[in-house]
Amino acid sequence: MKALIEYIAKALVEHPEQVQVRESGSGSRTRIELSVSRDDMGRIIGKSGKVANSIRTLLRVAAEREGKQATLDVVEIDPAVTDLAKQYFNLKADPRLAIFHEDGRVFLNMNERKYDAILGDAFTSQLSLPYQLTTREAVQKKYDALNEGGVVIVNIISSIEGEKGQFLRAEYQTFKSVFPQVHLFPVASPDNGSVLQNIILVALKSTKEPLFENDDPELNDYLGHRWTQRIDDDMPILTDDFAPVDHYIRNLI
């Protein structure tokens, strides 16, 4: 169901790279959280609420086929966006829809639920991640929020090598200090570590090595982007007391 919601949302919005879908729960109950760019909120809950209602209908059908009760959670940091949706886009209360107005770190600090996957695509600017989500303490919170075998997936814009890869290497080492497995997937140029590009960091709460293969040709191609070359261990781990994220990001400009 998570893949279904992600596919639909990315097809609707203008900023698919900012779509985040998080799935949690067990047994017959599943919680789906959807987060999109503020500019795309109207596209998800617009047309007099028909888009959101259609997503809920598809989610209900998919859940019934799997014998589960599913809910859709939308995470939006700005309550004013939700108020506008209620006022102008006919957003109505629904037992299957929950909206959380939270900073990501605050949510992690207060969270008591367990998830199979946590997706991060938060930026304070075009290139910079919120520093409070990058530190070892934040990464530990993500690890603790996962079920066994769970995964954290984070979108980072960076190089891998050289001065422009300093933040990426610092974040990589930070995740390595908590997770047993951390992998990088350069999106545009999988064999060139000096290129500035989207890089997907994947951290696994498991010691079992994945196959990195899939029957779907498109997914299999993405998995083939895994970076297998050396990653220099030359950057300090980021912590709540030391996280010069913006300093590292300035090197990208």
Stockholm file with secondary structure:
# STOCKHOLM 1.0

chainA/1-253         MKALIEYIAKALVEHPEQVQVRESGSGSRTRIELSVSRDDMGRIIGKSGKVANSIRTLLRVAAEREGKQATLDVVEIDPAVTDLAKQYFNLKADPRLAIFHEDGRVFLNMNERKYDAILGDAFTSQLSLPYQLTTREAVQKKYDALNEGGVVIVNIISSIEGEKGQFLRAEYQTFKSVFPQVHLFPVASPDNGSVLQNIILVALKSTKEPLFENDDPELNDYLGHRWTQRIDDDMPILTDDFAPVDHYIRNLI
#=GR chainA/1-253 SS CHHHHHHHHHHHCSCGGGCEEEEEEETTEEEEEEECCGGGHHHHHCTTTHHHHHHHHHHHHHHHHHTCEEEEEEECSCHHHHHHHHHHSCCCCBTTEEEECCCHHHHHHHCCCCEEEEEECCCSSSSCCCGGGTSHHHHHHHHHTEEEEEEEEEEEEECSSSGGGHHHHHHHHHHHTTCSEEEEEESSCTTCTTSCEEEEEEEESCSSCCCCCCSSHHHHHHHTTCCCSCCCCCSCCCCSSCCCHHHHHGGGC
#=GC SS_cons         CHHHHHHHHHHHCSCGGGCEEEEEEETTEEEEEEECCGGGHHHHHCTTTHHHHHHHHHHHHHHHHHTCEEEEEEECSCHHHHHHHHHHSCCCCBTTEEEECCCHHHHHHHCCCCEEEEEECCCSSSSCCCGGGTSHHHHHHHHHTEEEEEEEEEEEEECSSSGGGHHHHHHHHHHHTTCSEEEEEESSCTTCTTSCEEEEEEEESCSSCCCCCCSSHHHHHHHTTCCCSCCCCCSCCCCSSCCCHHHHHGGGC
//
